[in-house]
Amino acid sequence: MTSSTPSPFTPQQALTDDGVVRTDVLIIGSGPGGAGAAHGFIGSGLNVLVAERGGHIPNVAKDNIVTAMYVQKRYTNVEPWIDAATGKPFTPGTYYYVGGNTKFYGAALPRFRSEDFERVEMDEGVAQPWPFSYDELEPYYTRAEQLYRVRGQLGEDPTEPHHSEPFPFPAIEHEPEIERFSDALKRQGLHPYHSANGIHFANDVERLEEAGSDGTPSFADRKSDAWNSLLKPALEQDQQIQLVTGLRITRLLRSDTGDRVVAAEAELDGKPVTIIADRFVLGAGAVSSAALLLQSDIANSSGLVGRNYMVHNTTFLVGINPFRKNRTSWQKTIAVNDWYLRDGDRPPLGNMQMLGKLSADTLKGFFPFLPRFILKMVTDRSLDFCLISEDVADPENRAEVRDGKIFVHWKRNNYGAHRQLVKNVARVVRKAGYPFIFTRVMGIATNSHMCGTLVAGDTPETSVVDRNCRSHDLENLWAVDSSIFPSSTATNPVLTITANALRVVETIRASEAR
């Protein structure tokens, strides 16, 4: 399996010269799944090609980055998808860049709770069990936290699952207004905890410079993301791992026997190219990975490819005290899970976490007709929250492809629990000194946490991939993004995606070694 004298692997040149490249492993996508898989192949002796349809994110001056993101929409590079219920197009909250959505995320890197891997009765429906347990994934969570250099603190959140090692770095300290808010929550009997975070400041100046980095790129690359934490180190450490950008995979081809994938058809700079490989790893994101299989007409004996699409019930909540300015720079240091798990007759409700500090330019993208001075008055005096509740897998919620366009069918469920979460948070925020509450429920376009379209399970009749995320139908096809999630849980998915990708690649390497 290993090579004593590995030679440089140069797929870019081969694809440019004759349009054909031969590789041992093709990884499709460079987000937390694809990049995590690439990192897992370091030292394997295999030629690994990472295909990313986008490019590296362009640099934007720090003073203009929020405006570029929310007002100018400069980073939007995904084609419109269609809301199947209305027939109207929408711009999805996903991006085609090296590093995927982690270039834009808020650096929140929590583990799922151990109960998230089990069957859970929700207010409406049932969260489906995973084919592997938290304990099986735990060593890979630890490894992923080390790679992302996660900052956190154990012992504060009663729902925190077992950690075999402490967080690699101490938690980011609260700023004064957040510390005051945390104390107010504790007086109400709650258990606020320091969020697990992957953002790094050397001083208060750098912290202020990153105030808007939740939902926007970090101009100084201070967030731990799939590029700088996973894929870039893999490229630097192993010449056999290579990245080609602008490479869009359009179709996977089966062997004559029907039990293997033999090649991928693709486009590079408008030119058709072919990639021949022994192993294919999907990491393009829940919708794009499912769409590729649907367009290829493969791996769908269950009829479940694209189905069980989940995105979370999400509300942004803003609490305002007109007499108190909130001068916090990096606000995302606190979260609450007191309503996350079932408590007697009360069903699981979800997670409360902070948003990055809202600004006038952030809100200008949502409320373009309101003057900036009004938006500034509001955001100067606000605490800003993201409330997340689980939605439940439903085969009728799905992504499909028609005439080359992606259609998304999504109907909310378990929404009563989410409404109760919003009421609970509004109550404690008011008691903490923010009497004016405003909420905005996120819709179909807020899908950065999408999952479930290639669900993992033990039987080919009820799932698309097995417990090791290999296709039930095709012996050399794996999925490593959030498409494999049987349940959406109620928290951020990036760390879990990466941990599982590392786990899956270890099973691939172990089977090759036998």
Order of alpha helices (4+ residues) and beta strands (2+ residues): alpha-beta-alpha-beta-alpha-beta-beta-beta-beta-alpha-beta-beta-alpha-beta-alpha-alpha-beta-beta-beta-beta-alpha-beta-beta-beta-alpha-alpha-beta-beta-beta-alpha-beta-beta-alpha
